[in-house]
């Protein structure tokens, strides 16, 4: 192989690697689902507690979405947790979680016997398995600039009901798609 061909290959591979790194850092980033808090929408791997999958789902997150638009109720979002999330487990404060966005700034979120309403209007939550509804009750006011999150597996989710709201600057982005395992590929 000539030096010219070798240099061409090195430059091509270098550009491809650079593109992938910039794409991941700035545009879309992959994440793995490590817990059951989003079951059955997103799977974690058995034998983990309450996990339904044979392997952890892998999702791709749009890191630019909130630079150009506002978070929307019902989106599945990846975010950095507030320090109070350490109430869930040691090390959870400041870690990365994935949950469903339920409450927007200024909303009042109410849970009664496992059913959620926002500002007095019941949410249609077809993504929540009836067997996974938490039959607790509570009311939370979402402050300006804050977002309220809940897992789809309400019984096994440590979420905003426990540690409060997440400020906008800690939202990484909405989940675009599940890309692994192949039989779970889906858009969100």
N, C-alpha and C positions, 0 to 999 in steps of 0.2 A: 504494500500500500504506500502511495506517495505521501510526502509530508503535506501536500496541498489537500488531498482527500482527508487525511487525518485531522488537519486543522478545520476543515469544513464540518466534519462530524463533531468535533469538540465544540465548535461555535453553535451548531444546531442543537446539540444536547444541552449546552449551557443556557441557551435562550429558552428552550422548553422547560428546563428546571426553574429558571427565573420566572417564567410566566406562571407556572404552577404555584410557586411560593407567593408571588404577588396576588394571584387570584385567591389563594387561601387566606392570606393575611388581610386583604382589603375588601373582597367581594363576597365570597361564600366559603364557609368553613364547615368541615365535617365534625360531628359529635356522636358519641356513643351513649346509648340509654342504659344507665347502670342500675336503676331501681324500678320498682313496680308502680311508682306513683302515677304513671300515665297509662297503665293498663286499662282497657284492652287496646287503646289507640296506638301506643308505642310499647313494644315488648322489651323486657329484660330477659336474661337467660336463666332457665332452671339450672341448678337447684336453688337459686336465690329465692328468698321468701316472697311468696305471692307472684312470682314471675311466670309468665305463660309461654315464653319463647324458648326455642332450642338454642338461640344465640341472641345477643343483644342487637336490637335494631340500631342502624347507623342512619343519621339524618344529616341533611345539608341545610345550613342556615344562611339566609340572606343578610349579610352584614351591612349592606347599604340601604336597606328598606326604610329605616327610620331617619336617614339623612334627607329623604325625599318625601316621606309621608308619615302619617301618625299611626301609632299602634291601634289595632282594632279589636274590639271585644270578640272573643272566640278564637283568636289566633293562638297557636302553640308557639311559645316564645322561649328562647334561650337567654338567660340573664345571669348576672353576678348577684349572689344573695347578700342581703344586709348582714351585719355582724350578729344580729339576734337569731339568725338561722342556726347558730351553734346550739340552740335549744334542741334541735332535731338530733344531732350527733356531733361529737367533737370533730372539728375541722370543717363543718358545713358552712359556717359563717365566712363569707367571702369566696365561696366555691361557685361553680357553675351548675345551675339547675335548668330544667326544662319543665314548664307547666303551661296551663291554659290561662289566657288573660280573661279575667271575669269583670273586674271593676276598673273604670277609667277615672281620671281626676274629677273630684266632686261627687262621685257616685256614693250611694249608700247600698252596701251589699248585705243581704239578710239570708241566713240559712235556717230553715225550719223543717225538722224531720227529714233531712236529706235533700230538700228541694231549695234551690237558690232563686232569689229575686233581686233585681237591681232597681232601686228607686220605686219599689212596690210592684214592679212588673215581673212576673215569673219568667225565668229563662227556659227556653226549650233546649234541653241538653241530651239529645239523642246519643251522644258519645259516652254518656255515663251509664254503665251497666247497673241496673237496679240493685243487684246484689252487692255492689260496691259503694252504694250511697252511705254516707255517714249520717246517722240519725240524730246528730247533735243540733244545737241551735246557737245562733249568735248574730250580732249585727256589727258591721264595721263601716266606718266612714273613710273614704279614700281622700287623702289630702291633695291639694293642688300639687302637680308634678309627680304624684305617686300612682302606682299601678298595683292592683290586687290580683294575685294568682292562686289557682287551685289546681291540684292534680285531678285527672279523670277517675282515678281510683281513690275516691274520697276517704275511704276507711284507712288506707295505708299511706296517705300523702301528708307530709309535713310541709305546710305551705303558708300563705299569708294569714290564714286563720290563727297560726301559731306565732309567726315572727313579723307580721305587719307587711307594709307595702314596700315596693321597690321604686327608687327614683328613676326617672327616664334615662339619665346618663349611664345607668347600669344595665339597660336593655341592650343585648347584643344583636338580636334580630329574630324574625319569625322563621319557623321551620318551613322550608320549601318542599322537601320531599324526603321520603324514606328510600334509601338506595341499597340497603343491605339488611337482611339476606334477600336474594333475588325474588323469592316468592312473596315478599312483603313490600315490593316497590310500589309506592303510591305518592301522589301529590297531596299537599295539605293546604 
